[in-house]
Amino acid sequence: MRRAVLRVLARAALRLVRWRTAGEVPIRGVLVGAPHTSNWDWVLTQLLAWDSGVRIRLLVKESFFRGPMGPFMRATGAVSLDRDDPKATIDALLADAATDEAFLLGLAAEGTRSRAEYWKSGFYRISQQTGLPVTLAYLDRPSRTVGWGPTITLTGDVAADMDRIRAFYADKHGIRPELATVPRLREEDRRSW
């Protein structure tokens, strides 16, 4: 019943703001959400999840859990992440992944809404450690689309995997495109993983 209500609310909200959803809903895996250039990205991602009938454990910086937003964030499935010490949170989520058949962990690989030099490699490491596939979720302001992109299995060849990811996101533009970070991991420059 709750999912049906959330789906109706999500569809009404998306229609109201003239956005649409697209793509095939993943059941299990690590979700990379990009481009991440605005706080509205979280809102659109939540509407996508509700419209699709799935629950995403979306990693969100801990400051969003302070005050009245905390209970709301937790109710939507958001998970507080202490950026200074993420290990405990990640370990708990990975334990859930081992037992939950509908496990979806969402990360904004850019790690910030501002332009940066590199993406964070956490999504890559989690996928490699768990064997979970990576789904490339996206939003694209020009087409007013929020959606599920392809689901890929990472090969361990960081440069080749990131080339595939870059190709997918090449034509996706965020709410504030000037703040987008090109999909690139620091490990690509080091040539070692």
Secondary structure, 3 states (H helix, E strand, C coil): CHHHHHHHHHHHHHHHCCCEEECCCCCCEEEEEECCCCCHHHHHHHHHHHHHCCCCEEEEEHHHHCCCHHHHHHHCCCEEECCCCCHHHHHHHHHHHHHCCCCEEEECCCCCCCCCCCECCHHHHHHHHHCCCEEEEEEECCCCEEEEEEEECCCCCHHHHHHHHHHHHCCCCCCCHHHCCCCCEHHHHHCCC
